[in-house]
Amino acid sequence: MMNKLYIGNLSPAVTADDLRQLFGDRKLPLAGQVLLKSGYAFVDYPDQNWAIRAIETLSGKVELHGKIMEVDYSVSKKLRSRKIQIRNIPPHLQWEVLDGLLAQYGTVENVEQVNTDTETAVVNVTYATREEAKTAIEKLSGHQFENYSFKISYIPDEEVSSPSPPQRAQRGDHSSREQGHAPGGSSQARQIDFPLRILVPTQFVGAIIGKEGLTIKNITKQTQSRVDIHRKENSGAAEKPVTIHATPEGTSEACRMILEIMQKEADETKLLNISSHSLLACRISAEKSTDNMETSGAEEIPLKILAHNGLVGRLIGKEGRNLKKIEHETGTKITISSLQDLSIYNPERTITVKGTVEACANAEIEIMKKLREAFENDMLAVNTHSGYFSSLYPPHQFGPFPHHHSYPEQEIVNLFIPTQAVGAIIGKKGAHIKQLARFAGASIKIAPAEGPDVSERMVIITGPPEAQFKAQGRIFGKLKEENFFNPKEEVKLEAHIRVPSSTAGRVIGKGGKTVNELQNLTSAEVIVPRDQTPDENEEVIVRIIGHFFASQTAQRKIREIVQQVKQQEQKYPQGVASQRSK
């Protein structure tokens, strides 16, 4: 499809030859004709990458006959529908942050990363409605993230210009294939999304990302994958989790590329150490030492895969047959972390694969086949029971969450917002809060003020986990958007959730170990008062303070602890009862 560009703010003296020369001088050659009008012109590019390059190179930056020209996609009002393009996105921006930002303005049906030669990232976004796309353009144009300012344009929506049913059906088929990678894909696409999660040594994270994000961008471009590096998790830890979303083939190829980068970095570090040793030692002994070290080479970097404990048993197989078969076929040594290493809020085990890069990459393919098969079987079983929460959340939005657990159908969260922000949340005649409730599928009420001079008001949100994520995300976003916080300040709010008093001790952990680990993992402040009197339902309040994703992760982890305790109580009711009576 041709990408027609509009060139505006032109001097009447500008000719078509002027434009051809200007584009050519900047290595943006025009193949087709220049359609010149009074004060503006149109040109065509058959390739979207060239169109993006022309916009980024020229718009607002180049003067022609005394006027600064404007360049953008030429999209008639008739074709201004649900599709927009966002450019100048920081290359290191986490996908979960972008997802949350986009979701503030409507239901996102599809997000597709555009492979370009620009240093910054570009995505095409499809909203559910024309109105939502319009709102997103109005609110996100010029949105500042660190030192980057988003640039947004409408892009043509072929569905609007192709009304015939067969063409629409074909496009629907095409978009459904893309939604496997889309942050805003359908629930069906999300259920089959089974990402690979690996641990990488912290010292290799910089090499994987590359200068200005170029290396990780190359990985995602070549493998058609999304790679999320959770750098803020476990601050100071020796290893960082990395989540890879793609087809099974794309996932494995991205994993192989990351392994190659880490091994190369380790080899180069080894050579540097050898050189340093040679300079410090005397010549003869240094030569001998160097020869010895060069033959040994750098140690092989193991592949560490994270997997939910509920899936690991089927990977191992009866008497360890599955693992032994993978080891034999790939020439690797595979070990799995002990059950004792699990913490109550994070039931992931580490599968360590040792061998050459090629051997580890081959083992990953076989390991993920087994894990994916077990996960899909679980999903079939889970979906037949309404009391389970399976994969409503895209896993990448919540970092290291287990792939499926049972959760209560409804949750209540009390979120505290500045008193002066209440009007913005409610909207004119309650329009905004009603729209928010419909969007999230939750009940949202603002509690009466407890006094005339209170600085905060309580928002009561009732709904299942996915509704909580949507509602709280919109509220955080609204407060940022309406400037209730300093532009350079992260929006941090306090949330209260109630847990059974019998589980409060488990949330705290022995000597506060669990709550401390929880705070380190999520970056949220978690407060469980020890001397709190339970309410009439025998529940106590847990306070969570932090930015949106920190708060969400902490809420989910705490709910998980509570659910595990409940399951233990159901499994061993007499033992639990006798323990309580002691």
Buried (B, 14 or more C-beta within 10 A) or exposed (E): EEBBBBBBBBEEEBEBEBBBEBBEEBEBEBEEEBBBEEEBBBBBBEEBBBBBBBBBBBBEEBEBEEBEBBBBBBBEEEBBBBBBBBBBBBBBBBBBBBBBBBBBBBBBBBBBBBBBEBBBBBBBBBBBEBEBBBBBBEBBBEBEBEEBEBBBBBBBBBBBEEEEEEEEEEBEEEBBEBBBBBBBBBEEBBBEBBBBBBBBBBEBBEBBBBEEBEBBBEBBEEBBBBBBBBBBBBEEEEBBBBBBBBEEEBBBBBBBBBBBBBBBBBBEBBBEEBEEBBEEBEEEEBEEBBEEBEEEEBEBBBBBBBBBBBBBEBBBBEEEEBBEEBBEEBEBEBEBBEEEEEBBBBBBBBBBBBBBBBBBBBBBBBBBBBBBBBBEEBBEEBEEEEEBBBBBBBBBBBBBBBBBBBBBEEBBBBBBBBEEBBEBBBBEEEEBBEEBBEBBEBBBEBEEEEEEEEEBBBBBBBBBBBBBBBBBBBBBBBBBBEEBBEEEEEBBBBBBBBBBBBBBEBBBBEEEEBBEBBBEBBBBBBEBEEEEEBEEEEBBBBBBBBBBBBBBBBBBBBBBBBBBBBEEBEEEEEEBEEEEEE
